[in-house]
Amino acid sequence: MRGEKRLLLFAGTTEGRLLAGWMKAEGIGGIVSAATQYGTELLKQELGDAKEIQVTCGRLDAEGIKALIRQEGITLVADATHPYAREATANIRKACGELKFPLLRCLRDRMTEDGPDNTEGSILYFDSPQEAARWLDGQEGNILVTTGSKELSAYCGLLEYQKRVFARVLPMEESIGLCRHLGIEGRHIIAMQGPFSVEMNRVQLREYQCRFLVTKDGGRAGGFLEKMEAARLEGAVLAVIRRPDEGGLDLEAVKREIKERMRDE
């Protein structure tokens, strides 16, 4: 294995799992890294009995990534973490930059802000969860927050947030525990794995009588279009947290680059 070209894939998204499955199909060996146990389980389901690919679990800082690259004889690194995983991407870039090591960034499609579905101002864009929370503080009505547990604290300054906020988070002990730590309890915690259909989003907006749906720009793979349509049909305002600006390639382009760089010379 040491003499073979090996890929280190950081996979925290649908694209990451698709790339991992593609690695198996193409016979590309290496390591696929997930930050959480939940992500690790999904990857293992995707990879099955692929003996040439090792799945690891845990968040790594730049030094940990550098050590992994050196110890495992890595040839190429691909970052398919979430578009909003700023810290993970920063650590991967720092490690590869310091080692002068080749890195590919896989990005999912981005939604536009000036499309025809936004003519009535029913979709609002914000640069951060904090900015969205400041705007929501001046509004009345319940809020379905679908941006994950890590950003929930931004909404804890809202008046009666424990009554107004309904948090849709991953079904993980860590996520549910953070909700409870912030005072969000009981039916205000919706622990489910997405992406969700238009109808499921509509059901939840109706069930919890939410006038607002807060989301990230997760693209098509992240169920953004289904959230947008559900909000439109239910008359809810869609509050979108903008993505960080960064360069990268789409999934198919990343596959082509990996094949080109990993092929025998």
Short mmCIF file of the C-alpha atoms (twelve columns), coordinates in Angstrom:
data_MODEL
# 
_entry.id   MODEL 
# 
loop_
_atom_site.group_PDB 
_atom_site.id 
_atom_site.type_symbol 
_atom_site.label_atom_id 
_atom_site.label_alt_id 
_atom_site.label_comp_id 
_atom_site.label_asym_id 
_atom_site.label_seq_id 
_atom_site.Cartn_x 
_atom_site.Cartn_y 
_atom_site.Cartn_z 
_atom_site.pdbx_PDB_model_num 
ATOM 1   C CA . MET A 1   0.000   0.000  0.000   1 
ATOM 2   C CA . ARG A 2   2.841   2.453  0.745   1 
ATOM 3   C CA . GLY A 3   3.981   2.466  -2.868  1 
ATOM 4   C CA . GLU A 4   0.495   3.177  -4.212  1 
ATOM 5   C CA . LYS A 5   -1.100  6.567  -4.708  1 
ATOM 6   C CA . ARG A 6   -3.539  7.254  -1.886  1 
ATOM 7   C CA . LEU A 7   -6.301  9.838  -1.460  1 
ATOM 8   C CA . LEU A 8   -7.227  11.544 1.801   1 
ATOM 9   C CA . LEU A 9   -10.887 12.592 1.542   1 
ATOM 10  C CA . PHE A 10  -12.557 14.775 4.155   1 
ATOM 11  C CA . ALA A 11  -16.217 13.869 3.751   1 
ATOM 12  C CA . GLY A 12  -18.881 15.745 5.673   1 
ATOM 13  C CA . THR A 13  -21.581 16.085 3.018   1 
ATOM 14  C CA . THR A 14  -23.654 14.212 0.467   1 
ATOM 15  C CA . GLU A 15  -20.879 14.985 -2.020  1 
ATOM 16  C CA . GLY A 16  -18.353 13.452 0.351   1 
ATOM 17  C CA . ARG A 17  -20.312 10.209 0.579   1 
ATOM 18  C CA . LEU A 18  -20.746 10.137 -3.207  1 
ATOM 19  C CA . LEU A 19  -17.005 10.637 -3.662  1 
ATOM 20  C CA . ALA A 20  -16.289 7.849  -1.186  1 
ATOM 21  C CA . GLY A 21  -18.560 5.473  -3.113  1 
ATOM 22  C CA . TRP A 22  -16.913 6.576  -6.350  1 
ATOM 23  C CA . MET A 23  -13.467 5.863  -4.851  1 
ATOM 24  C CA . LYS A 24  -14.576 2.322  -4.127  1 
ATOM 25  C CA . ALA A 25  -15.980 1.844  -7.641  1 
ATOM 26  C CA . GLU A 26  -12.787 3.224  -9.219  1 
ATOM 27  C CA . GLY A 27  -10.488 1.167  -6.996  1 
ATOM 28  C CA . ILE A 28  -8.853  4.246  -5.473  1 
ATOM 29  C CA . GLY A 29  -7.371  3.527  -2.069  1 
ATOM 30  C CA . GLY A 30  -6.855  5.854  0.847   1 
ATOM 31  C CA . ILE A 31  -8.532  7.339  3.880   1 
ATOM 32  C CA . VAL A 32  -11.972 8.895  4.248   1 
ATOM 33  C CA . SER A 33  -12.278 11.113 7.309   1 
ATOM 34  C CA . ALA A 34  -15.521 12.141 9.040   1 
ATOM 35  C CA . ALA A 35  -15.799 14.567 11.942  1 
ATOM 36  C CA . THR A 36  -18.564 12.723 13.805  1 
ATOM 37  C CA . GLN A 37  -19.532 9.161  14.646  1 
ATOM 38  C CA . TYR A 38  -22.804 9.688  12.811  1 
ATOM 39  C CA . GLY A 39  -20.961 10.696 9.641   1 
ATOM 40  C CA . THR A 40  -18.640 7.730  10.044  1 
ATOM 41  C CA . GLU A 41  -21.584 5.321  10.179  1 
ATOM 42  C CA . LEU A 42  -23.062 6.786  6.978   1 
ATOM 43  C CA . LEU A 43  -19.708 6.414  5.212   1 
ATOM 44  C CA . LYS A 44  -19.324 2.807  6.328   1 
ATOM 45  C CA . GLN A 45  -22.766 2.069  4.907   1 
ATOM 46  C CA . GLU A 46  -21.696 3.680  1.624   1 
ATOM 47  C CA . LEU A 47  -18.389 1.818  1.439   1 
ATOM 48  C CA . GLY A 48  -19.451 -1.590 2.692   1 
ATOM 49  C CA . ASP A 49  -16.532 -4.021 2.536   1 
ATOM 50  C CA . ALA A 50  -14.068 -1.757 0.686   1 
ATOM 51  C CA . LYS A 51  -10.788 -2.991 2.178   1 
ATOM 52  C CA . GLU A 52  -8.618  -0.462 0.320   1 
ATOM 53  C CA . ILE A 53  -10.364 2.486  2.030   1 
ATOM 54  C CA . GLN A 54  -10.002 3.232  5.732   1 
ATOM 55  C CA . VAL A 55  -12.681 5.306  7.471   1 
ATOM 56  C CA . THR A 56  -11.572 7.477  10.403  1 
ATOM 57  C CA . CYS A 57  -13.595 9.531  12.860  1 
ATOM 58  C CA . GLY A 58  -12.708 12.750 14.662  1 
ATOM 59  C CA . ARG A 59  -12.013 16.428 14.116  1 
ATOM 60  C CA . LEU A 60  -8.406  17.210 13.220  1 
ATOM 61  C CA . ASP A 61  -6.520  20.476 13.505  1 
ATOM 62  C CA . ALA A 62  -3.871  21.465 10.953  1 
ATOM 63  C CA . GLU A 63  -1.088  19.636 12.799  1 
ATOM 64  C CA . GLY A 64  -3.177  16.472 12.991  1 
ATOM 65  C CA . ILE A 65  -3.886  16.636 9.268   1 
ATOM 66  C CA . LYS A 66  -0.193  17.121 8.477   1 
ATOM 67  C CA . ALA A 67  0.697   14.117 10.626  1 
ATOM 68  C CA . LEU A 68  -1.930  11.981 8.898   1 
ATOM 69  C CA . ILE A 69  -0.651  12.950 5.444   1 
ATOM 70  C CA . ARG A 70  2.921   12.051 6.398   1 
ATOM 71  C CA . GLN A 71  2.138   8.833  8.264   1 
ATOM 72  C CA . GLU A 72  -0.238  7.350  5.706   1 
ATOM 73  C CA . GLY A 73  1.662   8.068  2.501   1 
ATOM 74  C CA . ILE A 74  -1.067  10.310 1.101   1 
ATOM 75  C CA . THR A 75  -0.760  11.476 -2.527  1 
ATOM 76  C CA . LEU A 76  -3.676  13.932 -2.785  1 
ATOM 77  C CA . VAL A 77  -6.173  15.611 -0.421  1 
ATOM 78  C CA . ALA A 78  -9.814  16.366 -1.261  1 
ATOM 79  C CA . ASP A 79  -11.987 18.582 0.949   1 
ATOM 80  C CA . ALA A 80  -15.675 17.683 0.646   1 
ATOM 81  C CA . THR A 81  -16.695 19.080 4.022   1 
ATOM 82  C CA . HIS A 82  -19.844 21.188 4.369   1 
ATOM 83  C CA . PRO A 83  -19.828 24.619 2.647   1 
ATOM 84  C CA . TYR A 84  -20.293 26.208 6.086   1 
ATOM 85  C CA . ALA A 85  -17.613 24.147 7.871   1 
ATOM 86  C CA . ARG A 86  -15.249 27.113 7.964   1 
ATOM 87  C CA . GLU A 87  -12.910 25.773 10.651  1 
ATOM 88  C CA . ALA A 88  -12.490 22.368 9.022   1 
ATOM 89  C CA . THR A 89  -11.735 23.869 5.617   1 
ATOM 90  C CA . ALA A 90  -9.328  26.397 7.161   1 
ATOM 91  C CA . ASN A 91  -7.412  23.607 8.919   1 
ATOM 92  C CA . ILE A 92  -7.223  21.494 5.747   1 
ATOM 93  C CA . ARG A 93  -5.971  24.472 3.719   1 
ATOM 94  C CA . LYS A 94  -3.434  25.413 6.350   1 
ATOM 95  C CA . ALA A 95  -2.047  21.872 6.557   1 
ATOM 96  C CA . CYS A 96  -1.782  21.458 2.784   1 
ATOM 97  C CA . GLY A 97  -0.349  24.942 2.374   1 
ATOM 98  C CA . GLU A 98  2.391   24.368 4.927   1 
ATOM 99  C CA . LEU A 99  3.280   21.040 3.340   1 
ATOM 100 C CA . LYS A 100 2.925   22.501 -0.178  1 
ATOM 101 C CA . PHE A 101 0.575   19.586 -0.794  1 
ATOM 102 C CA . PRO A 102 -2.044  19.274 -3.596  1 
ATOM 103 C CA . LEU A 103 -5.614  19.986 -2.450  1 
ATOM 104 C CA . LEU A 104 -8.981  19.826 -4.243  1 
ATOM 105 C CA . ARG A 105 -12.042 21.586 -2.808  1 
ATOM 106 C CA . CYS A 106 -15.415 20.084 -3.737  1 
ATOM 107 C CA . LEU A 107 -18.287 22.591 -3.708  1 
ATOM 108 C CA . ARG A 108 -21.976 22.009 -4.202  1 
ATOM 109 C CA . ASP A 109 -24.103 24.279 -6.355  1 
ATOM 110 C CA . ARG A 110 -25.008 27.698 -4.956  1 
ATOM 111 C CA . MET A 111 -28.508 29.191 -5.159  1 
ATOM 112 C CA . THR A 112 -28.907 32.668 -6.666  1 
ATOM 113 C CA . GLU A 113 -30.397 35.568 -4.716  1 
ATOM 114 C CA . ASP A 114 -32.174 37.333 -7.567  1 
ATOM 115 C CA . GLY A 115 -34.300 34.584 -9.071  1 
ATOM 116 C CA . PRO A 116 -38.004 34.890 -9.911  1 
ATOM 117 C CA . ASP A 117 -39.043 33.156 -6.694  1 
ATOM 118 C CA . ASN A 118 -37.827 36.147 -4.675  1 
ATOM 119 C CA . THR A 119 -39.867 38.865 -6.371  1 
ATOM 120 C CA . GLU A 120 -42.102 39.388 -3.335  1 
ATOM 121 C CA . GLY A 121 -39.262 39.589 -0.813  1 
ATOM 122 C CA . SER A 122 -40.299 36.306 0.801   1 
ATOM 123 C CA . ILE A 123 -36.654 35.174 0.775   1 
ATOM 124 C CA . LEU A 124 -34.193 37.210 2.829   1 
ATOM 125 C CA . TYR A 125 -30.411 36.741 2.868   1 
ATOM 126 C CA . PHE A 126 -28.119 37.328 5.829   1 
ATOM 127 C CA . ASP A 127 -24.353 37.158 6.228   1 
ATOM 128 C CA . SER A 128 -24.469 35.305 9.548   1 
ATOM 129 C CA . PRO A 129 -26.845 33.639 12.023  1 
ATOM 130 C CA . GLN A 130 -26.332 36.653 14.299  1 
ATOM 131 C CA . GLU A 131 -27.540 39.026 11.598  1 
ATOM 132 C CA . ALA A 132 -30.587 36.843 10.941  1 
ATOM 133 C CA . ALA A 133 -31.340 36.723 14.680  1 
ATOM 134 C CA . ARG A 134 -31.192 40.526 14.933  1 
ATOM 135 C CA . TRP A 135 -33.766 40.816 12.162  1 
ATOM 136 C CA . LEU A 136 -35.975 38.097 13.665  1 
ATOM 137 C CA . ASP A 137 -35.874 39.892 17.013  1 
ATOM 138 C CA . GLY A 138 -38.074 42.594 15.485  1 
ATOM 139 C CA . GLN A 139 -40.613 40.101 14.123  1 
ATOM 140 C CA . GLU A 140 -43.445 38.100 15.665  1 
ATOM 141 C CA . GLY A 141 -44.066 34.411 15.165  1 
ATOM 142 C CA . ASN A 142 -42.454 31.011 15.523  1 
ATOM 143 C CA . ILE A 143 -39.214 30.075 13.790  1 
ATOM 144 C CA . LEU A 144 -38.123 26.742 12.311  1 
ATOM 145 C CA . VAL A 145 -34.306 26.768 12.475  1 
ATOM 146 C CA . THR A 146 -32.711 24.173 10.179  1 
ATOM 147 C CA . THR A 147 -29.076 25.320 10.296  1 
ATOM 148 C CA . GLY A 148 -27.885 22.749 12.848  1 
ATOM 149 C CA . SER A 149 -27.145 22.822 16.554  1 
ATOM 150 C CA . LYS A 150 -23.845 24.742 16.450  1 
ATOM 151 C CA . GLU A 151 -25.471 28.047 15.428  1 
ATOM 152 C CA . LEU A 152 -28.492 27.791 17.739  1 
ATOM 153 C CA . SER A 153 -26.991 30.054 20.386  1 
ATOM 154 C CA . ALA A 154 -27.429 33.010 18.005  1 
ATOM 155 C CA . TYR A 155 -31.191 32.781 18.499  1 
ATOM 156 C CA . CYS A 156 -31.153 32.549 22.285  1 
ATOM 157 C CA . GLY A 157 -31.272 36.328 22.612  1 
ATOM 158 C CA . LEU A 158 -34.737 36.477 21.060  1 
ATOM 159 C CA . LEU A 159 -37.607 37.366 23.354  1 
ATOM 160 C CA . GLU A 160 -39.290 34.105 24.464  1 
ATOM 161 C CA . TYR A 161 -36.951 32.091 22.236  1 
ATOM 162 C CA . GLN A 162 -37.753 28.904 24.166  1 
ATOM 163 C CA . LYS A 163 -41.343 29.216 22.925  1 
ATOM 164 C CA . ARG A 164 -40.624 30.613 19.457  1 
ATOM 165 C CA . VAL A 165 -37.675 28.525 18.228  1 
ATOM 166 C CA . PHE A 166 -38.089 24.989 16.871  1 
ATOM 167 C CA . ALA A 167 -34.689 23.446 16.119  1 
ATOM 168 C CA . ARG A 168 -34.294 20.763 13.478  1 
ATOM 169 C CA . VAL A 169 -31.005 19.000 14.177  1 
ATOM 170 C CA . LEU A 170 -29.282 15.715 13.428  1 
ATOM 171 C CA . PRO A 171 -30.396 12.742 15.570  1 
ATOM 172 C CA . MET A 172 -27.155 12.722 17.563  1 
ATOM 173 C CA . GLU A 173 -26.675 12.910 21.329  1 
ATOM 174 C CA . GLU A 174 -24.290 15.836 20.857  1 
ATOM 175 C CA . SER A 175 -26.851 17.878 18.896  1 
ATOM 176 C CA . ILE A 176 -29.758 17.115 21.199  1 
ATOM 177 C CA . GLY A 177 -27.606 17.793 24.267  1 
ATOM 178 C CA . LEU A 178 -26.614 21.200 22.923  1 
ATOM 179 C CA . CYS A 179 -30.263 22.090 22.323  1 
ATOM 180 C CA . ARG A 180 -31.110 21.220 25.910  1 
ATOM 181 C CA . HIS A 181 -28.078 23.096 27.207  1 
ATOM 182 C CA . LEU A 182 -29.444 26.198 25.484  1 
ATOM 183 C CA . GLY A 183 -32.893 25.716 27.013  1 
ATOM 184 C CA . ILE A 184 -34.585 24.281 23.930  1 
ATOM 185 C CA . GLU A 185 -36.548 21.252 25.103  1 
ATOM 186 C CA . GLY A 186 -39.263 18.723 24.273  1 
ATOM 187 C CA . ARG A 187 -41.188 19.196 21.038  1 
ATOM 188 C CA . HIS A 188 -38.999 22.189 20.205  1 
ATOM 189 C CA . ILE A 189 -36.253 19.668 19.276  1 
ATOM 190 C CA . ILE A 190 -36.852 17.970 15.924  1 
ATOM 191 C CA . ALA A 191 -34.110 15.334 15.654  1 
ATOM 192 C CA . MET A 192 -34.202 14.045 12.072  1 
ATOM 193 C CA . GLN A 193 -31.827 13.288 9.220   1 
ATOM 194 C CA . GLY A 194 -32.455 15.207 5.986   1 
ATOM 195 C CA . PRO A 195 -32.717 16.239 3.295   1 
ATOM 196 C CA . PHE A 196 -36.510 16.554 3.471   1 
ATOM 197 C CA . SER A 197 -39.278 16.621 0.912   1 
ATOM 198 C CA . VAL A 198 -41.427 19.682 0.259   1 
ATOM 199 C CA . GLU A 199 -44.318 18.010 2.060   1 
ATOM 200 C CA . MET A 200 -42.268 17.165 5.173   1 
ATOM 201 C CA . ASN A 201 -41.090 20.774 5.398   1 
ATOM 202 C CA . ARG A 202 -44.670 21.968 4.968   1 
ATOM 203 C CA . VAL A 203 -45.929 19.599 7.664   1 
ATOM 204 C CA . GLN A 204 -43.381 20.922 10.152  1 
ATOM 205 C CA . LEU A 205 -44.083 24.572 9.332   1 
ATOM 206 C CA . ARG A 206 -47.796 23.942 9.880   1 
ATOM 207 C CA . GLU A 207 -47.403 21.721 12.950  1 
ATOM 208 C CA . TYR A 208 -45.300 24.286 14.809  1 
ATOM 209 C CA . GLN A 209 -47.098 27.309 13.307  1 
ATOM 210 C CA . CYS A 210 -43.835 28.800 12.051  1 
ATOM 211 C CA . ARG A 211 -43.834 32.068 10.114  1 
ATOM 212 C CA . PHE A 212 -40.100 31.821 9.414   1 
ATOM 213 C CA . LEU A 213 -37.778 29.094 8.164   1 
ATOM 214 C CA . VAL A 214 -34.054 29.661 8.710   1 
ATOM 215 C CA . THR A 215 -31.727 27.720 6.423   1 
ATOM 216 C CA . LYS A 216 -28.254 27.654 4.960   1 
ATOM 217 C CA . ASP A 217 -27.728 27.659 1.206   1 
ATOM 218 C CA . GLY A 218 -27.283 23.900 1.060   1 
ATOM 219 C CA . GLY A 219 -27.891 23.731 -2.682  1 
ATOM 220 C CA . ARG A 220 -29.935 21.005 -4.325  1 
ATOM 221 C CA . ALA A 221 -28.128 18.232 -2.459  1 
ATOM 222 C CA . GLY A 222 -28.972 19.855 0.872   1 
ATOM 223 C CA . GLY A 223 -32.692 20.179 0.154   1 
ATOM 224 C CA . PHE A 224 -32.673 23.952 -0.312  1 
ATOM 225 C CA . LEU A 225 -35.205 23.964 -3.162  1 
ATOM 226 C CA . GLU A 226 -37.633 21.859 -1.110  1 
ATOM 227 C CA . LYS A 227 -37.377 24.289 1.805   1 
ATOM 228 C CA . MET A 228 -37.895 27.254 -0.515  1 
ATOM 229 C CA . GLU A 229 -40.991 25.717 -2.091  1 
ATOM 230 C CA . ALA A 230 -42.433 24.663 1.270   1 
ATOM 231 C CA . ALA A 231 -41.986 28.184 2.662   1 
ATOM 232 C CA . ARG A 232 -43.668 29.655 -0.423  1 
ATOM 233 C CA . LEU A 233 -46.656 27.315 -0.205  1 
ATOM 234 C CA . GLU A 234 -47.084 27.918 3.539   1 
ATOM 235 C CA . GLY A 235 -46.616 31.680 3.311   1 
ATOM 236 C CA . ALA A 236 -43.483 31.615 5.475   1 
ATOM 237 C CA . VAL A 237 -40.436 33.845 5.088   1 
ATOM 238 C CA . LEU A 238 -37.246 31.984 4.156   1 
ATOM 239 C CA . ALA A 239 -34.220 33.424 5.967   1 
ATOM 240 C CA . VAL A 240 -31.054 32.225 4.234   1 
ATOM 241 C CA . ILE A 241 -27.575 32.381 5.753   1 
ATOM 242 C CA . ARG A 242 -25.167 33.130 2.917   1 
ATOM 243 C CA . ARG A 243 -22.241 30.842 2.204   1 
ATOM 244 C CA . PRO A 244 -18.651 31.860 2.787   1 
ATOM 245 C CA . ASP A 245 -16.956 32.895 -0.450  1 
ATOM 246 C CA . GLU A 246 -14.396 30.303 -1.542  1 
ATOM 247 C CA . GLY A 247 -13.040 28.726 -4.678  1 
ATOM 248 C CA . GLY A 248 -13.485 25.119 -5.656  1 
ATOM 249 C CA . LEU A 249 -14.797 22.596 -8.161  1 
ATOM 250 C CA . ASP A 250 -18.087 20.797 -8.563  1 
ATOM 251 C CA . LEU A 251 -18.385 17.068 -7.890  1 
ATOM 252 C CA . GLU A 252 -17.787 15.877 -11.447 1 
ATOM 253 C CA . ALA A 253 -14.795 18.177 -11.904 1 
ATOM 254 C CA . VAL A 254 -13.275 16.874 -8.659  1 
ATOM 255 C CA . LYS A 255 -13.679 13.298 -9.906  1 
ATOM 256 C CA . ARG A 256 -11.899 14.158 -13.140 1 
ATOM 257 C CA . GLU A 257 -9.054  15.859 -11.279 1 
ATOM 258 C CA . ILE A 258 -8.628  12.931 -8.896  1 
ATOM 259 C CA . LYS A 259 -8.474  10.428 -11.778 1 
ATOM 260 C CA . GLU A 260 -5.930  12.571 -13.598 1 
ATOM 261 C CA . ARG A 261 -3.702  13.055 -10.570 1 
ATOM 262 C CA . MET A 262 -3.957  9.514  -9.255  1 
ATOM 263 C CA . ARG A 263 -3.369  7.691  -12.526 1 
ATOM 264 C CA . ASP A 264 -0.141  5.777  -13.037 1 
ATOM 265 C CA . GLU A 265 2.492   7.705  -14.941 1 
# 
